[in-house]
Amino acid sequence: MQEEEQADTAEAGRRARFGALPERVRPQDTVEERPAIPRDPARDAYDPDEFAVRYGL
């Protein structure tokens, strides 16, 4: 009888803790978008003529 009572208590504890699923999380709420590194304007300043003068001549 005591084992059965302990089993019922344990089951009630499990149901209280795990009885319901958590609320759904939308996929839009799980992703954070931001650049990996800050944008460097000097990096985008490619000049093909300067490249040719420096390395081609």
C-alpha positions as CSV (number, residue, x, y, z in Angstrom):
1,M,0.0,0.0,0.0
2,Q,2.8,2.4,0.9
3,E,4.7,1.7,-2.4
4,E,1.5,2.4,-4.3
5,E,1.1,5.7,-2.4
6,Q,4.7,6.7,-3.2
7,A,4.2,5.8,-6.8
8,D,1.1,8.0,-7.0
9,T,3.0,10.9,-5.3
10,A,5.9,10.5,-7.7
11,E,3.5,10.4,-10.7
12,A,1.7,13.5,-9.5
13,G,5.0,15.3,-9.1
14,R,6.1,14.3,-12.7
15,R,2.7,15.4,-14.1
16,A,3.0,18.7,-12.3
17,R,6.5,19.3,-13.7
18,F,6.2,17.7,-17.1
19,G,2.5,17.4,-17.7
20,A,2.2,20.2,-20.3
21,L,4.3,21.1,-23.2
22,P,5.9,24.6,-23.2
23,E,4.4,27.3,-25.5
24,R,5.4,27.2,-29.1
25,V,8.3,29.4,-30.2
26,R,8.0,30.8,-33.7
27,P,11.0,30.3,-36.0
28,Q,11.1,34.1,-36.5
29,D,11.7,34.6,-32.8
30,T,14.7,32.2,-32.7
31,V,16.9,33.9,-35.2
32,E,18.9,37.1,-34.7
33,E,20.4,38.6,-37.8
34,R,23.3,41.0,-37.6
35,P,26.6,41.3,-39.6
36,A,29.4,39.0,-38.5
37,I,31.9,41.9,-38.6
38,P,31.3,45.7,-38.9
39,R,31.3,47.0,-42.4
40,D,34.6,48.4,-43.6
41,P,34.2,51.0,-46.3
42,A,38.0,50.8,-47.2
43,R,37.5,47.1,-48.0
44,D,34.9,47.9,-50.7
45,A,37.1,50.6,-52.3
46,Y,38.6,48.4,-55.0
47,D,40.2,50.4,-57.9
48,P,41.3,48.2,-60.8
49,D,43.6,50.8,-62.2
50,E,45.5,51.2,-58.9
51,F,45.7,47.4,-58.7
52,A,47.2,47.3,-62.2
53,V,49.7,50.0,-61.4
54,R,50.9,48.4,-58.2
55,Y,51.1,44.8,-59.2
56,G,51.2,44.7,-63.0
57,L,53.9,47.2,-63.8
